[in-house]
Amino acid sequence: MDSRKNVMVFIESRSGAIADVSLELISAAGTLAQDLGGRVEAVALGHNIEQSLRELGPYGCKEVYYIDDPRLAHFTSVPYAKSVIRTIQTHKPGVVLFGATTMGRDLAPRVASALRCGLTADCTDLNIGEHQIKDQVFPQTLLQIRPAFGGNIVATIVSPDSFPSMATVREGVMKIGRPDPQLQIEITREPCILADDDFLTEVIDVVHKVKKVNLKAAQIIVSAGMGACDPESIRLAGELARSLGGELGCSRPVVDAGILDKDHQVGQTGITVRPNLYIACGISGQIQHRAGMSEAKRIIAINKDPQAPIFALAHYAIVGDVKDVLAKMIKAYKEKV
């Protein structure tokens, strides 16, 4: 099989557990590899994580190239970059994907620079298609889709002369596929060629910050926008979220104003969510916010402006004062239960 048709995913692990973004990318890579006529493979670095890597098989990863070394137990830029570069040069995949996480945004540019290949950051979608430049046609090209110009347009970026094509993909924008327990993965141990001089820094201690909210896992989200950012509206939105067993979210302006922290932010520069129910309170519905919640199964929008763009996306539209509507919703729910 031509290795240039293969799609490779960089696997992130934290405390031995595979990050959700890696499972998302493995799932997305399956569609890309099918269109290319290749397979999904991965590169993973760490120490004593082989058992965790077997979890990738049911999601469609055929083989993972695993570099095991105690010095790689925690992420450090230079050693990780050198190891990934060597793996790509050895196995020559046509597409390489990273999560647009703190780790991926550090690692991917270093790898792309060393390999002198194109890199598109913060993609929200990926496809394989044909691209034409003047009279030259490039078949089976990676179409890298991401918002541009402040989110006012959606751009499709191609790098047909680049090998491999590389992209970082935002967390949450790709759906994790349903695992098939019949699928197995081959774990191939790669040699660690790192010298002690490659480790320019030493990790002394690791401090894990627990997020206050987990919007990605929430099935119900009540989000506040600038039309609901006063203390009473925030209190009511939070109360409704707790009553429904959901989480409190918000739009970016609410975070920028210092009213809620970034863990609550839904949207293009926040978290992409797919809850069963999304209640948008005082959110106008700009494209930047819609990019993070448009795939919710049911959307209820509350806004005093009947022309608010959010209503075009909502399944149910309520025109009215946010505080009044929220108070009535809370009362109705509590009376019912």
C-alpha positions as CSV (number, residue, x, y, z in Angstrom):
1,M,0.0,0.0,0.0
2,D,1.2,3.5,-0.8
3,S,2.0,5.1,2.5
4,R,1.2,8.6,1.0
5,K,-2.5,7.6,1.2
6,N,-2.3,7.0,5.0
7,V,-3.5,9.5,7.6
8,M,-1.4,9.7,10.8
9,V,-2.7,11.2,14.1
10,F,-0.5,12.5,16.9
11,I,-1.9,10.9,20.1
12,E,-2.1,13.0,23.3
13,S,-2.1,11.3,26.6
14,R,-2.4,12.7,30.1
15,S,-1.6,10.6,33.2
16,G,-1.7,7.6,30.9
17,A,-5.2,8.3,29.6
18,I,-5.8,9.0,25.9
19,A,-7.2,12.5,25.3
20,D,-10.6,12.9,23.8
21,V,-9.3,15.0,21.0
22,S,-7.1,12.1,19.8
23,L,-10.2,9.8,19.6
24,E,-12.0,12.6,17.7
25,L,-9.1,12.8,15.2
26,I,-8.9,9.0,14.8
27,S,-12.6,8.9,14.0
28,A,-12.3,11.8,11.5
29,A,-9.1,10.2,10.0
30,G,-11.1,7.1,9.1
31,T,-13.2,9.0,6.6
32,L,-10.2,10.7,5.1
33,A,-8.2,7.5,4.8
34,Q,-11.2,5.8,3.1
35,D,-11.4,8.6,0.6
36,L,-7.7,8.3,0.0
37,G,-7.6,4.5,-0.2
38,G,-5.3,4.3,2.7
39,R,-5.4,3.5,6.4
40,V,-5.3,5.3,9.8
41,E,-2.2,5.2,11.8
42,A,-0.8,7.1,14.8
43,V,2.3,8.2,16.6
44,A,2.4,8.2,20.4
45,L,5.1,9.1,22.9
46,G,5.1,8.4,26.6
47,H,6.0,5.8,29.2
48,N,4.0,2.7,30.1
49,I,0.9,3.7,28.1
50,E,0.7,0.7,25.8
51,Q,-2.5,-0.6,27.4
52,S,-4.2,2.7,26.8
53,L,-3.1,2.8,23.2
54,R,-5.0,-0.4,22.6
55,E,-8.2,1.7,23.0
56,L,-7.5,3.3,19.6
57,G,-8.1,0.1,17.7
58,P,-11.9,0.0,18.1
59,Y,-12.1,3.5,16.7
60,G,-10.4,2.5,13.5
61,C,-6.6,3.0,14.0
62,K,-4.7,0.2,12.4
63,E,-1.2,0.8,13.8
64,V,0.4,3.1,16.3
65,Y,4.1,3.8,16.3
66,Y,5.0,4.0,20.0
67,I,8.1,5.5,21.5
68,D,8.4,4.5,25.1
69,D,10.9,6.3,27.3
70,P,10.7,7.5,31.0
71,R,12.0,10.8,29.8
72,L,8.9,11.2,27.6
73,A,6.4,10.7,30.4
74,H,5.6,14.4,30.3
75,F,5.4,16.7,27.3
76,T,8.5,18.7,26.4
77,S,8.7,20.5,23.1
78,V,12.1,19.6,21.6
79,P,12.2,15.9,22.4
80,Y,8.6,15.3,21.2
81,A,9.1,17.3,18.0
82,K,12.3,15.4,17.1
83,S,10.6,12.0,17.7
84,V,7.5,12.9,15.7
85,I,9.6,14.3,12.9
86,R,11.6,11.1,12.7
87,T,8.5,8.9,12.7
88,I,6.9,10.9,9.9
89,Q,10.1,10.8,7.8
90,T,10.3,7.0,8.4
91,H,6.7,6.1,7.6
92,K,5.8,8.9,5.1
93,P,2.1,9.4,5.7
94,G,0.2,11.7,3.3
95,V,-1.7,13.6,6.0
96,V,-0.8,14.3,9.6
97,L,-3.3,15.6,12.2
98,F,-2.8,17.2,15.6
99,G,-5.3,18.5,18.1
100,A,-5.5,22.3,18.4
101,T,-4.6,22.0,22.1
102,T,-1.8,23.6,24.1
103,M,0.3,20.6,23.2
104,G,-0.7,20.4,19.5
105,R,-0.2,24.1,18.9
106,D,3.3,23.9,20.4
107,L,4.3,20.7,18.5
108,A,2.7,21.0,15.1
109,P,4.5,24.2,13.9
110,R,7.9,22.8,15.0
111,V,7.3,19.6,13.0
112,A,6.0,21.5,9.9
113,S,9.0,23.9,10.0
114,A,11.4,21.0,10.1
115,L,9.7,19.1,7.3
116,R,9.1,22.3,5.3
117,C,5.5,21.4,4.7
118,G,2.2,23.4,4.9
119,L,0.3,23.6,8.2
120,T,-3.3,24.9,8.6
121,A,-4.2,25.7,12.2
122,D,-7.5,25.5,14.0
123,C,-9.5,23.6,11.4
124,T,-13.1,22.9,12.0
125,D,-13.6,20.4,9.2
126,L,-11.5,18.3,6.8
127,N,-12.3,16.7,3.5
128,I,-10.6,15.0,0.6
129,G,-11.4,16.5,-2.8
130,E,-10.1,17.8,-6.1
131,H,-8.4,21.1,-6.4
132,Q,-7.4,23.0,-9.6
133,I,-4.8,25.7,-10.0
134,K,-5.0,27.1,-13.5
135,D,-4.6,24.1,-15.8
136,Q,-3.2,21.8,-13.1
137,V,-5.6,19.4,-11.3
138,F,-4.7,18.0,-7.9
139,P,-6.8,14.9,-7.1
140,Q,-7.3,13.6,-3.5
141,T,-6.2,16.8,-1.9
142,L,-6.7,17.5,1.8
143,L,-9.3,20.4,2.0
144,Q,-8.6,22.2,5.3
145,I,-11.6,24.2,6.4
146,R,-11.5,26.9,9.1
147,P,-13.0,30.3,9.9
148,A,-11.1,33.3,8.7
149,F,-11.2,37.1,9.0
150,G,-12.5,37.0,12.6
151,G,-15.0,34.2,11.7
152,N,-16.8,36.3,9.1
153,I,-16.0,33.7,6.4
154,V,-15.2,30.1,6.2
155,A,-12.1,29.4,4.2
156,T,-10.9,26.2,2.5
157,I,-7.1,26.0,2.5
158,V,-5.1,23.5,0.4
159,S,-1.4,22.7,0.2
160,P,-1.3,20.3,-2.8
161,D,2.5,20.5,-3.2
162,S,3.2,19.9,0.5
163,F,4.1,16.5,1.7
164,P,2.7,15.7,4.1
165,S,-0.3,17.9,4.5
166,M,-0.7,18.9,8.1
167,A,-3.4,20.4,10.2
168,T,-4.4,21.1,13.8
169,V,-8.1,20.5,14.5
170,R,-10.1,22.2,17.2
171,E,-11.3,20.1,20.1
172,G,-14.9,19.0,19.9
173,V,-15.6,19.7,16.2
174,M,-15.1,16.1,15.2
175,K,-17.5,13.5,16.6
176,I,-16.0,10.4,18.3
177,G,-17.2,7.4,16.3
178,R,-18.9,4.4,17.8
179,P,-16.1,1.9,18.8
180,D,-16.1,-1.6,17.2
181,P,-14.7,-4.1,19.7
182,Q,-13.9,-6.4,16.9
183,L,-11.2,-4.0,15.5
184,Q,-7.7,-4.5,16.8
185,I,-4.6,-2.3,16.6
186,E,-1.0,-3.2,16.0
187,I,1.5,-1.5,18.4
188,T,4.9,-1.1,16.8
189,R,7.6,0.1,19.2
190,E,9.9,2.6,17.6
191,P,13.4,3.3,18.9
192,C,14.0,6.3,21.0
193,I,16.9,8.2,19.4
194,L,17.0,11.1,21.8
195,A,20.1,12.1,23.7
196,D,20.1,13.7,27.1
197,D,21.2,16.9,25.5
198,D,17.8,17.0,23.7
199,F,16.0,17.6,27.0
200,L,16.6,21.2,27.5
201,T,14.1,21.5,30.3
202,E,13.1,19.2,33.2
203,V,9.6,18.7,34.5
204,I,9.8,18.9,38.3
205,D,6.2,18.7,39.1
206,V,2.8,18.6,37.3
207,V,-0.2,20.4,38.7
208,H,-3.6,19.5,37.3
209,K,-6.2,22.2,37.3
210,V,-9.7,20.8,37.5
211,K,-12.2,22.6,35.2
212,K,-15.1,24.1,36.9
213,V,-17.5,22.9,34.2
214,N,-17.4,20.2,31.5
215,L,-19.3,21.6,28.7
216,K,-18.2,19.0,26.2
217,A,-19.9,16.2,28.2
218,A,-23.0,18.3,29.2
219,Q,-26.3,17.2,27.6
220,I,-28.1,20.4,28.6
221,I,-26.4,23.8,28.4
222,V,-27.9,27.2,29.4
223,S,-25.8,30.0,27.9
224,A,-25.7,33.7,28.7
225,G,-24.8,36.4,26.3
226,M,-24.4,40.1,26.7
227,G,-28.1,40.5,26.7
228,A,-28.1,38.4,29.9
229,C,-24.9,39.4,31.6
230,D,-26.2,41.3,34.6
231,P,-25.9,39.5,37.9
232,E,-29.6,38.6,38.1
233,S,-29.7,37.1,34.6
234,I,-26.5,35.1,35.3
235,R,-28.0,33.9,38.5
236,L,-31.2,32.8,36.8
237,A,-29.4,31.1,33.9
238,G,-27.2,29.2,36.4
239,E,-30.3,28.2,38.4
240,L,-32.1,26.9,35.3
241,A,-29.0,25.0,34.3
242,R,-28.7,23.4,37.8
243,S,-32.5,22.6,37.9
244,L,-32.2,20.8,34.5
245,G,-29.1,19.0,35.5
246,G,-27.0,20.9,32.9
247,E,-24.1,23.4,32.8
248,L,-23.9,27.1,32.5
249,G,-22.2,28.4,29.3
250,C,-21.7,31.8,27.8
251,S,-20.6,33.7,24.7
252,R,-17.2,35.3,24.3
253,P,-18.2,38.9,25.2
254,V,-19.2,37.6,28.6
255,V,-15.8,36.1,29.2
256,D,-14.0,39.2,27.8
257,A,-16.0,41.3,30.2
258,G,-14.7,39.2,33.1
259,I,-18.2,38.0,34.1
260,L,-17.5,34.3,33.6
261,D,-14.3,32.5,33.1
262,K,-13.2,30.8,29.8
263,D,-14.2,27.3,30.9
264,H,-17.8,28.5,30.3
265,Q,-17.2,29.9,26.8
266,V,-19.0,28.3,23.8
267,G,-18.0,29.2,20.3
268,Q,-15.3,29.5,17.7
269,T,-12.6,30.5,20.3
270,G,-14.2,28.5,23.1
271,I,-15.6,25.0,23.2
272,T,-17.6,23.2,20.6
273,V,-20.6,21.5,22.1
274,R,-23.3,19.1,20.9
275,P,-25.8,18.9,23.8
276,N,-29.4,17.5,23.6
277,L,-30.7,20.9,24.6
278,Y,-29.0,24.3,24.2
279,I,-30.8,27.4,25.7
280,A,-29.3,30.7,24.4
281,C,-30.2,33.6,26.7
282,G,-29.6,37.1,25.4
283,I,-27.2,35.8,22.7
284,S,-27.4,37.6,19.4
285,G,-26.1,34.7,17.4
286,Q,-23.0,35.9,15.6
287,I,-21.2,33.3,13.4
288,Q,-18.4,32.9,15.9
289,H,-20.9,31.6,18.6
290,R,-23.0,29.6,16.2
291,A,-19.8,27.7,15.1
292,G,-19.6,26.2,18.6
293,M,-23.2,25.1,19.2
294,S,-25.0,24.8,15.9
295,E,-25.1,21.0,16.1
296,A,-27.1,20.9,19.3
297,K,-30.1,18.6,18.9
298,R,-32.6,21.2,20.2
299,I,-32.0,25.0,20.5
300,I,-34.1,27.4,22.4
301,A,-33.3,31.1,21.9
302,I,-34.5,33.9,24.2
303,N,-33.9,37.4,23.0
304,K,-35.8,40.7,23.2
305,D,-34.8,41.5,19.6
306,P,-37.1,39.6,17.2
307,Q,-34.5,40.1,14.4
308,A,-31.6,38.4,16.4
309,P,-29.6,36.1,14.1
310,I,-29.9,33.3,16.7
311,F,-33.5,32.8,15.8
312,A,-32.6,31.6,12.3
313,L,-30.9,28.7,14.0
314,A,-33.3,28.0,16.9
315,H,-35.9,25.3,16.9
316,Y,-37.9,27.4,19.4
317,A,-37.7,31.2,19.6
318,I,-38.9,33.2,22.6
319,V,-39.1,37.0,22.2
320,G,-39.0,38.7,25.6
321,D,-37.1,39.9,28.6
322,V,-34.5,37.2,29.5
323,K,-35.0,37.6,33.3
324,D,-38.8,37.3,33.0
325,V,-38.6,34.2,30.7
326,L,-36.0,32.4,32.8
327,A,-37.9,33.0,36.0
328,K,-41.1,31.5,34.4
329,M,-39.1,28.5,33.0
330,I,-37.6,27.8,36.4
331,K,-41.0,28.1,38.1
332,A,-42.7,25.9,35.5
333,Y,-40.1,23.2,35.7
334,K,-40.1,23.1,39.5
335,E,-43.9,22.9,39.6
336,K,-43.8,20.0,37.2
337,V,-41.2,17.9,39.1
